[in-house]
Amino acid sequence: MTSVLKPDWLRVKAPQRERIGAVADLLLDLKLNTVCQEASCPNIGECFAGGTATFLIMGPGCTRACPYCDIDFDKSVRALDPTEPVRLGEAVSRLRLKHVVITSVNRDDLKDGGASQFVACIEQVKQRSPFTTIELLIPDLCGNWEALATVMDAAPHVLNHNIETVPRLYRRARPQGNYERSLELLKRVRDGWPRSYSKSGLMVGLGENDEEVIGVLRDLRAHRVDIVTIGQYLSPGPRHLPVHRFVTPEQFDGYRRIGEEELGCLQVVSSPLTRSSYHAGEVQRLMISHPR
């Protein structure tokens, strides 16, 4: 497919070194990865300048090779780094974060998918920064519900698992994923740990249509997902899936209105530059207005 010209509303100024340097230097010092850097996020300048970051653990290599993603593929069996949770907790403390997002690559080589490492990170954050709210963005754990329970019993404030795209495109975009399995994970979170807020996100522009996006919103709400993020897919390079369409800001606002006003989601963050962790700290206001 020929390239589609990027519209003006997606043009972002390149991040300046002085705006992101302090956070980047700290991450380098503590030998930590962020999804902001590994996934070439367009909001890195804004988020780093605001002193926030989404930490990427157990990486940087991922055992899945989703053709939309810019994270390196590595299917080798690798031991977990026991110092990583300590270093992450130190970073949260030194950055004085009010809200932290912890995500990971897929680690299908591990029996528990990395659940134990998530728990260790939660424990370190709570120990070093007890007033920081914690959001996890986890993979599907290959449907290992015991591993999910291990993660949820550590009591993250928000549990995010991205649905990513519409069911019709799963075979092409998420060949090792399963739409129904992801929905079941989100349902189990709400059923088993009702005090936690559930969250999911999807990209648009991969070849879906608006009716399919609304269908995913309906499925997520049927599984009582609280928070949804919707953003424009931007192809990382020629080896990745191409962009099929650029969704207008007005269409994004339409998704938000349907999700919040018609379906009853607590929050739908929907805009061209929205990413799963973009403005994640705003969830604190939601927790105040909808306490559990």
Helices and strands as residue ranges (DSSP letters): G 8-10, H 17-29, E 33-34, H 35-38, H 44-49, E 54-57, H 84-95, E 99-104, H 115-128, E 133-137, G 141-143, H 145-152, E 158-160, G 167-169, H 170-173, H 179-192, E 197-204, H 210-222, E 227-232, H 249-257, I 258-262, E 267-270, G 280-282, H 283-289
